[in-house]
C-alpha cells in the first residue's frame, strides 16, 4: 500500500511526517503546478470548485509514482468539500485509476468506523499509543510551520532582498520536513528567528526610520489562502510590495478544530471568529464562511489597513460571506477586496489588482504624513 | 398584520407549511407576484454578483413585495435529520439584506430539523413572541402547518401539477378574511382538501391529452424545485417538454423510493435536495420506461456541480440519453428550444434504430464498451 494525499500549501510536510513516523509508505505528489491543474481540470466536472480540480491532478501525478491509496478528510457539509472523497473516487475509477479512497471522518458519526479506517491505514504493526504519538508530533510540526510562516510574513516587508527571504523560507521548510525529533522542530523555528533578527540588525544601521509596513489581513476559503499556487502567491506578492500579511486561518488552527475537534487550539485558534461575526452573520454557513466574516471584523478592529478575501469560483459559503462583507467594510471603514480564483486565473491580472489596492491603501497614509489634507475624502464608504 | 412571503427559493418546497402556520395564527400571508422581467432585473441589481440565479430572483421578489408589514425570510438550515440545505440558504437573511427596501423590517426564524422537533418549536415560539402570539397558539399553528405540508406532499403523484397544487394552498391561505366574515359550514380546510384531491384525481389538466398514445416519449426532468417550477427563469421548460413528452419530475418521487435508490454511494449525501435529486435520478436512470433524462441546473450551483456528475455517471452506465441544461440570467429561449428539440429528436431516432448509436464517447469510461 502506498498512500498519497492532496496538496494544500505546506500540509504535505505534516502529513508526510505523520505517515513516516508510522512506517507507512507515502507518496508526496509533485507540487501543484500548471500541469497538475490541467490534468485535474480534464477529469473534473466543469463547475466544480478549484480545489477539486487540483486534488484530482495531484492524484494523477501521484499515481505515476505508484500511489494506490488516497487519504482525505471529510465532514458533513454543507460545504462541497465534505463530498470530495466520494466524487473523486468515482471520477478516478472511471478514468481507470483503481485508487482506494479513505476519508478520515467518523462514517455516519461512528467513532468505531473512524478507528477502523485509521487502523487500515496504519497497518497492524502500529499500536494505538504509537499512532497517537505520531499524531501529536505531526501536530507539533504544524504549529511550528505556522510560526515560521508568520515570521516570514513579518520578514518579507522588512528585509531588503525579497529573494533572500524566500530562500530562508524554503530552507526552513526543508529543515522542518526532514527533522523527526521535537528538538529539531524547535531548533528550526529558532534558527529562522535568529536569522531574521541578524539580518534586521544589519539593516537597521543602514536605513533608520523605515516606514512601518502596511498591514493587510487575508481571509477566505481555506484552500486558496493556504495554498500559494491557487492564490497565485498573493502573500509573497504583497510582501514584495512592502505589506505585512496576516491570515485568518493557519494550518494548525484548522487541524485543531477540524480533526482534533477543538481539543488542540493550534497556532492561531479559529474559535473566536463566530463571536466576532455575530452582529453580521449569526449562523454558520458551512466551510469557513463564518470564520471569514469573523476574521474580517477582527482584523478591522485590530486596525489593519485592508482586508483581502480570496475564494474559488462558485464557493458557496464564501459567496455568503462576500455578500455580508460590504456591511463590515461600511461599519469599520476598511477597504475590503474580493479575489475569485479558478483555473483561468492569471498571475498578471492578480498582480495588477494587488498593486492598485496597495496604492490605494498607501495614499491616505502618505498624504497624512506630508500635508494636512481633507481627511475622510479618501475614506471608504463615503 | 400582513407578512410578505417572496415567491422564490423555499416557496416551492415549504410554502404550504408557512401558509398553514400563519393562517392558523390569523396573520395574512402575501406572496409576491409570479416572476416577470422587472423582478428579475431588480434582483440582479441588488444581489451579489457571484451568487446563483435562484437567490438573485429571491432578491427581486423581496423588492416586489408591496404593502406589507414584514418581509419573511426564514433561515432554513435543515429539513430532516442528517442533512443540510445549501449553504446559501443558511446565509439568508443576512446575505440578502441589501435587497430589502429601506425601513422594511425583516422577520426571520431558524428552522433546524437536525436538532429535532423540540428545537424547531422553540424557535417558532420565539417567532410567535415577536408577532405577539403565545406558545399554545404557535404549537397549534405548527401542527396546522405540518398538516398542510403533508397534505400537499401527498398529492404529489405522477399527474401532479405544481401550479394547481400551490394555487389551492394560496387560495386557502387567502380565505382568512372571508371566513372571518361569513362562518361557512364547510371549513376552509375541507374546501382545500376537496379541491386538492379532485385535482389529483383529474387526468392531468388542460394539456393536449395524448396519453393514450403509447409511443409518447417519457422524459425525466431532474433538478431543484425552485428551478423546475420557476417557469419564468427556466423559459417555460416544463410546459415545453410536456407538450412533446410525458414528464417525470424528481418532486413526484416519494421519499421511500428516493431512499432505496441511494445505493452505490459510500457516503450519504448531506444536502436534502441533492439526496432527492440523486435518488430520483438514479431511479429514472434504471427505469427502462424512461427514454431520457434532462438535468436542469443553474450556473454556479455548488451542490449540483457534484450531484450532476454522479447522476450523469449513472445515466451513462445505463446508456440513458442525458442532457444538462444550465440556466442563468442570460439564458435565451431560442437556444433552449433548439437543444430541447435536438435532444428529443435524438431519442426518437434512437428508438427507431435501437442500438445503432454514434460511436462517439465509446472510450469515455469503463462501461461504454459494454453496449
Interface residues (C-beta under 8 A of the other chain):
Chain A: X45 X46 X47 X48 X49 X74 X76 X77 X78 X79 X80 X82 X83 X85 X86 X87 X89 X90 X91 X93 X94 X95 X96 X103 X107 X108 X280 X281 X282 X283 X284 X285 X286 X287 X289 X313 X314 X315 X316 X317 X319 X320 X321 X322 X323 X324 X326 X327 X340
Chain B: X47 X48 X50 X51 X75 X77 X82 X84 X85 X86 X87 X88 X90 X91 X94 X95 X96 X97 X98 X110 X265 X266 X267 X268 X269 X270 X271 X299 X300 X301 X302 X303 X304 X305 X306 X308 X309 X310 X313 X326 X365 X366
